Amino acid sequence: MNPARTLLAGLALFAISTAANAQTYIRLTGSTAFRANTHSAIRNILASGHTYAYTGTTFSSANQSIFHGTQGGNPVIIKCSWSGSVDGTNTVSNSVPIAFLPDSVVGTIAGQASVAAVTTSTSGADVSAPNVGMADTFQNSTPFNSNPLTETKVGVIGFKWLTNRGSTQIAITVDTVNGSNVYTTGSTASLSAGMTVTGTNIPTASKIGAVLDGNTFTLVDANIGVAANKNAATTSSGNAAVAVASSPISNISNQLAQALFANGRIPLALFTNNPAHETIDVWATGRDPGSGTRLTTFAESGIGVTSTVVQYQPTISGGAVTSHIPWPAGTFNGIAYTTGNGGQSSGGNLVTYMTATTSGINGYYVSYMSVNDAATAINGGAKELSWNGTYYSLEGVRNGQYPFWCYQFVSYRTSIPAPEKAVADALANQIINVDSPVLLSSMRVGRASDGGLITPNY
């Protein structure tokens, strides 16, 4: 063989080999409501032995994370920086640089939270345009559709309406018995079913199921059978506790949602049909304009995805709201929004509002969040509301009785390079088949737009 040809052939093989093993970067952004499922799916597509690290206290709610590993035999670094579906659609479609964790942050196989290297100065060390987005809205529902993305429908996610813990706090003394879900108190006169009880030596944010007799009640909690959540002593007396009266709101309708968010507050009596509640207020709070959860909520309820609303920003001290104001005016992706029209940047932050007591404002908050974030809020004492008389359930979503849901998409630019597309498609397939909270294959109904008409899948 001609030596020159042999050299060229060798160089070609080397180039192919090098390309096959080059480092692939996936920079993900978008839906905070779906991040827990996305984090799980990322781990499932990476080969055994991958490492990961994240900011914050929990992996599922981390706003930033980084994964080092291999996918399909090729090395890959996957970085996540969650900002909301609408904002993610903008940054992916328009190649807007945002902050990601630097490559130097390498976690452990078991995961490493609040990595020492992740500081204010390093958390934004990699400022790059994301190449893959997670969206819980159709791109054409957002203002950012001039650069069409390839959208792969991967699953369904549900949402809930919530009201906060309550307003009235009652100081009580609770005796606890180790290993038992029965607790006694000597001051039951003001206790009622549905109250939230918190204290030093009793399970945090456990709910009273029923008052059994004059001084005994049962605490209902997801972890009630876990001994670690009990008082360590066999019997302990005199544990100071606080009981919080539950919100009297149980349902919200389209018309109530529209009236509430258009005005920012309406009388509690409109929710309860009780004239005694005419002087107590219900206040709106929620997410910012970059949120897909907000877009889905406003589409489903008829508020309108581009409507100007009034949402309140609380000041919280010691788990109680001391004051609040209409959300200050600001800008989102260069678009100015008026006073009241802003909101929280993530559902995790919104949970804090819904688990606070509101005696300082003489009323209650109503808000909306994903099922994942709602579970955290409810465990903290918030109360789930029925939507037009129907509570969330998996079967309700699958069969069309509960319409407060949307599709989840994996999206990327049409020009995405093949190695990056391969990882994004692997992620999409993993969510479709395993990691979506509601699998597409289980849906008996569908819809063609956010908040659109639900029709049978046949």
C-alpha positions in Angstrom: 0.0 0.0 0.0 1.1 3.5 -0.7 2.7 4.9 2.5 0.9 8.2 2.1 -2.4 6.4 1.8 -1.6 4.3 4.9 -0.8 7.5 6.8 -4.0 9.2 5.7 -6.1 6.1 6.6 -4.5 6.0 10.0 -5.2 9.6 10.6 -8.8 9.1 9.5 -9.3 6.2 11.9 -7.7 8.3 14.7 -10.1 11.2 13.9 -13.1 8.9 14.0 -11.9 7.3 17.3 -11.3 10.7 18.8 -14.7 12.0 17.8 -16.4 9.0 19.2 -14.8 9.5 22.6 -14.9 13.3 22.7 -16.5 14.9 25.7 -20.2 15.6 25.2 -21.8 18.4 27.1 -25.5 18.6 27.8 -26.6 21.8 29.5 -30.2 21.4 30.6 -32.6 24.1 31.8 -36.4 24.6 32.0 -39.1 23.1 34.2 -38.5 23.2 38.0 -41.7 21.2 38.4 -40.2 18.3 36.5 -36.6 18.5 37.9 -36.9 15.6 40.3 -38.0 13.3 37.5 -35.3 14.6 35.2 -32.6 14.1 37.8 -33.8 10.5 38.2 -33.8 9.9 34.4 -30.3 11.3 34.0 -28.9 8.9 36.6 -30.8 6.0 34.8 -29.2 6.7 31.4 -25.6 7.1 32.7 -23.5 4.0 33.1 -22.8 2.6 36.6 -20.0 4.5 38.4 -21.1 8.0 37.4 -20.8 10.8 39.9 -23.1 13.7 40.7 -23.2 16.8 42.8 -25.9 19.5 43.5 -26.6 22.7 45.3 -29.1 23.0 48.1 -30.3 20.5 50.6 -32.0 17.9 48.5 -31.2 16.3 45.1 -34.8 16.4 43.9 -35.2 20.1 44.5 -31.7 21.3 43.6 -31.6 24.3 41.3 -28.2 23.4 39.9 -26.6 20.0 39.5 -23.8 18.3 37.6 -23.2 14.7 36.4 -19.9 13.1 35.2 -20.2 9.7 33.5 -20.7 7.9 30.2 -23.8 7.3 28.1 -23.7 4.9 25.2 -20.0 4.3 25.9 -19.2 8.0 25.3 -18.0 10.4 28.1 -20.6 13.0 29.0 -21.0 15.9 31.4 -24.6 16.8 32.1 -25.3 20.1 33.8 -28.7 21.4 35.0 -29.7 24.9 35.8 -33.5 25.1 36.4 -35.3 28.4 35.9 -38.8 27.5 34.7 -40.3 26.2 31.5 -41.0 29.5 29.8 -37.6 30.9 30.7 -36.1 27.7 29.5 -37.8 27.8 26.2 -36.4 31.3 25.7 -32.8 30.4 26.6 -32.7 27.2 24.5 -34.4 28.6 21.4 -32.5 31.9 21.5 -29.2 30.5 22.7 -29.1 32.8 25.7 -26.2 32.1 28.1 -27.0 31.2 31.7 -25.0 30.1 34.7 -24.1 26.4 35.2 -21.8 24.7 37.7 -18.1 24.5 36.5 -16.6 21.2 35.3 -14.4 21.2 38.3 -17.3 20.4 40.6 -17.1 16.6 40.8 -19.4 14.9 43.3 -19.5 11.3 44.4 -21.2 8.1 43.3 -23.7 8.5 46.1 -24.2 12.2 45.3 -22.8 15.2 47.1 -24.9 18.1 48.2 -23.7 21.7 48.9 -20.3 20.9 47.5 -17.6 23.0 49.1 -16.5 24.2 45.6 -19.9 25.5 44.9 -19.9 29.0 46.1 -21.4 32.2 45.0 -18.4 32.8 42.8 -18.1 29.4 41.2 -21.8 28.5 40.8 -21.9 30.6 37.7 -18.4 29.9 36.4 -19.8 28.1 33.3 -21.9 30.7 31.6 -23.1 29.0 28.4 -26.2 28.7 26.3 -28.2 25.6 27.2 -28.7 23.0 24.4 -31.6 21.0 25.8 -34.7 22.1 27.6 -37.4 20.5 29.8 -40.7 22.2 29.2 -44.2 21.6 30.6 -45.7 23.9 28.0 -46.0 23.9 24.2 -43.5 26.3 22.7 -46.3 28.0 20.8 -48.0 28.9 24.1 -45.0 31.1 25.1 -43.8 34.4 23.7 -40.6 32.7 22.5 -41.5 30.8 19.3 -39.6 32.7 16.6 -37.0 30.0 16.6 -38.9 26.7 16.5 -37.5 23.8 18.6 -37.8 20.1 18.1 -40.2 19.1 20.8 -40.5 15.5 22.0 -43.5 14.8 24.2 -42.2 12.6 27.0 -44.9 12.4 29.8 -47.6 14.1 31.8 -47.3 16.0 35.0 -50.2 17.0 37.3 -50.7 20.2 39.4 -52.7 21.0 42.5 -54.3 24.1 44.1 -53.4 24.6 47.7 -54.2 26.8 50.6 -51.7 27.6 53.4 -51.5 26.0 56.8 -54.0 28.2 58.6 -54.3 31.4 60.6 -55.2 30.6 64.2 -52.5 29.2 66.5 -53.3 27.5 69.8 -50.6 26.7 72.4 -51.0 23.2 73.8 -49.0 20.7 75.9 -48.5 17.3 74.3 -47.5 14.0 75.9 -45.9 11.5 73.4 -45.5 7.7 73.6 -42.6 6.1 71.9 -43.5 3.8 69.0 -47.2 4.8 69.1 -49.2 7.2 66.9 -51.3 8.2 70.0 -50.5 11.5 71.7 -52.3 13.1 74.6 -52.9 16.7 75.5 -54.6 18.3 78.5 -55.9 21.2 76.5 -58.3 19.9 73.8 -61.1 22.5 74.0 -60.0 24.3 70.9 -58.7 21.3 68.9 -60.5 20.1 65.8 -60.0 17.6 63.0 -57.6 18.9 60.4 -55.4 21.0 62.6 -51.7 20.9 62.2 -49.6 20.2 65.3 -45.9 21.0 65.5 -43.5 20.8 68.4 -40.0 19.9 69.6 -40.7 16.2 70.4 -43.6 15.3 68.1 -43.5 14.6 64.3 -43.2 17.9 62.4 -46.3 19.1 60.7 -48.3 16.0 61.5 -52.1 16.3 61.1 -54.7 15.5 63.7 -56.9 12.8 62.2 -59.6 12.9 64.9 -60.1 13.8 68.5 -60.7 10.4 70.1 -61.9 11.4 73.6 -61.4 14.3 76.0 -57.6 14.3 75.9 -56.4 11.8 73.3 -55.9 12.3 69.5 -54.3 10.5 66.7 -51.6 12.2 64.5 -51.7 11.1 60.9 -48.4 11.4 59.2 -46.7 9.7 56.2 -43.8 8.6 58.5 -45.9 7.7 61.5 -44.6 4.1 61.6 -40.9 5.2 61.6 -39.5 5.0 65.2 -37.0 7.7 64.4 -39.9 10.2 64.1 -41.2 9.5 67.6 -40.1 10.9 70.8 -37.0 9.0 72.0 -38.3 8.6 75.5 -40.8 5.9 76.5 -43.1 8.5 77.8 -42.4 12.2 77.9 -44.6 14.9 79.5 -44.8 18.6 79.0 -43.8 19.0 75.4 -44.7 22.4 74.2 -46.6 22.4 70.9 -48.7 24.6 68.7 -51.9 23.6 67.0 -52.8 25.5 63.9 -56.5 25.7 62.7 -56.8 24.4 59.2 -58.0 26.6 56.4 -61.8 26.5 55.9 -61.3 26.5 52.1 -61.9 23.2 50.4 -62.5 23.9 46.7 -61.6 26.4 44.0 -63.4 26.9 40.7 -62.6 28.6 37.4 -64.5 31.7 38.4 -63.0 31.9 41.8 -59.5 31.6 40.4 -60.2 34.3 37.8 -61.6 36.7 40.4 -58.8 36.0 42.9 -55.9 36.5 40.6 -57.4 39.5 38.7 -57.8 41.3 42.0 -55.2 39.8 44.3 -57.7 39.2 47.1 -61.3 38.3 47.5 -63.5 37.6 50.6 -63.2 34.2 52.2 -67.0 34.1 52.1 -66.9 33.5 48.4 -65.2 30.2 49.0 -67.2 29.1 52.1 -70.6 30.6 51.6 -70.4 31.7 55.3 -71.4 35.4 56.0 -69.1 35.4 59.0 -66.2 35.2 56.6 -66.9 38.4 54.7 -64.3 40.3 56.7 -61.6 37.7 56.2 -59.5 37.7 53.0 -58.1 35.1 50.6 -54.9 36.3 48.9 -53.3 35.2 45.7 -49.6 34.1 45.5 -47.7 32.1 42.9 -44.9 31.9 40.3 -43.1 34.4 38.1 -43.7 34.9 34.3 -40.9 32.4 33.5 -42.8 29.6 35.0 -44.5 26.8 33.0 -46.5 26.0 36.1 -48.0 29.5 36.0 -48.7 29.3 32.3 -50.4 25.9 32.7 -52.5 27.2 35.6 -53.6 30.3 33.9 -54.4 28.4 30.7 -56.4 25.7 32.5 -58.3 28.1 34.8 -59.2 30.6 32.1 -57.2 33.4 33.8 -55.3 33.7 30.5 -51.6 32.9 29.9 -50.7 36.5 29.0 -53.0 38.2 31.6 -51.7 40.7 34.1 -52.5 39.4 37.6 -51.9 40.4 41.2 -49.9 38.0 43.4 -48.6 38.8 46.9 -45.1 38.5 48.3 -45.1 37.6 52.0 -42.5 38.5 54.6 -42.1 35.4 56.9 -40.6 35.2 60.4 -40.6 32.2 62.6 -42.9 30.3 60.2 -45.5 33.0 60.2 -46.4 35.7 57.7 -45.9 39.1 59.4 -46.8 41.2 56.3 -47.0 41.1 52.6 -47.1 43.4 49.5 -48.1 43.0 45.9 -45.1 41.5 44.1 -42.7 44.3 43.1 -42.5 45.3 39.5 -39.6 44.0 37.5 -38.5 42.5 34.1 -38.5 39.0 32.7 -36.3 38.3 29.7 -36.3 42.0 28.9 -40.1 42.3 29.2 -41.3 44.6 32.0 -44.1 43.4 34.2 -46.2 45.6 36.6 -46.5 45.5 40.3 -48.2 42.3 41.4 -47.5 40.4 38.2 -44.3 38.8 39.5 -43.8 35.8 41.6 -41.5 33.1 43.0 -38.9 31.6 40.8 -39.5 28.0 41.8 -42.2 25.8 43.3 -39.8 24.8 46.1 -39.6 28.5 47.2 -43.4 28.8 47.0 -43.7 25.9 49.4 -42.4 28.2 52.2 -45.4 30.5 51.7 -47.9 27.7 51.8 -46.5 26.1 55.0 -46.5 29.4 56.9 -49.3 30.6 59.2 -51.1 33.8 58.3 -52.5 35.3 61.4 -50.5 38.4 60.5 -52.6 39.2 57.5 -56.1 38.0 58.7 -56.7 35.6 55.9 -55.3 32.7 53.8 -53.2 32.2 50.7 -54.3 30.2 47.7 -51.7 29.1 45.1 -50.8 26.4 42.6 -47.8 24.0 42.2 -46.7 20.7 40.7 -47.7 17.5 42.4 -44.1 17.0 43.6 -43.9 20.4 45.3 -47.4 20.1 46.6 -46.5 16.9 48.4 -43.8 18.8 50.3 -46.2 21.6 51.1 -48.9 19.3 52.3 -46.4 17.4 54.5 -45.6 20.9 56.0 -49.3 21.5 56.8 -50.7 23.1 53.6 -54.1 21.9 52.5 -55.0 20.5 49.1 -58.0 21.9 47.3 -60.3 20.2 44.9 -60.4 21.7 41.4 -64.1 22.3 40.4 -65.1 19.6 42.9 -62.5 17.0 41.9 -59.3 16.1 43.7 -56.1 15.1 42.0 -55.6 11.4 41.3 -53.6 9.4 38.8 -56.7 7.8 37.4 -58.4 11.2 37.3 -55.7 12.5 35.0 -55.5 9.4 32.9 -59.3 9.2 32.3 -59.9 13.0 32.0 -61.9 13.7 35.2 -59.1 15.8 36.6 -58.0 18.3 33.9 -55.3 20.2 35.8 -52.3 18.7 34.0 -49.9 19.3 31.0 -47.5 17.5 28.8 -43.7 17.4 29.5 -41.4 17.9 26.5 -37.7 17.4 25.9 -36.7 20.1 23.4 -33.7 21.2 21.5 -32.7 23.3 18.5 -32.8 21.7 15.1 -29.1 22.4 14.6 -28.1 20.3 17.7 -24.9 18.2 17.0 -25.4 14.5 16.7 -23.6 13.5 19.9 -25.7 15.9 22.0 -28.9 14.8 20.2 -28.1 11.2 21.0 -28.0 11.9 24.8 -31.1 14.1 24.6 -33.0 11.4 22.8 -31.8 8.8 25.3 -33.1 11.0 28.1 -36.4 11.5 26.3 -36.9 7.7 25.9 -36.0 7.0 29.5 -38.7 9.5 30.7 -41.2 8.1 28.2 -40.7 4.5 29.4 -39.9 4.9 33.1 -39.5 8.3 34.8 -42.6 10.3 33.9 -45.0 10.6 36.9 -47.7 9.7 34.4 -46.6 7.6 31.4 -47.9 8.7 28.0 -48.8 5.0 27.4 -51.2 5.1 30.3 -53.2 8.1 29.2 -56.7 7.4 27.9 -57.2 11.1 27.0 -55.2 13.9 25.4 -55.2 17.6 24.4 -53.7 19.6 21.6 -52.7 22.7 23.6 -52.1 23.9 27.1 -55.4 24.1 28.9 -57.1 22.8 25.7 -60.1 20.5 25.3 -59.5 17.0 26.6 -60.5 14.3 24.1 -60.4 10.5 24.2 -57.2 8.8 22.8 -59.1 6.7 20.2 
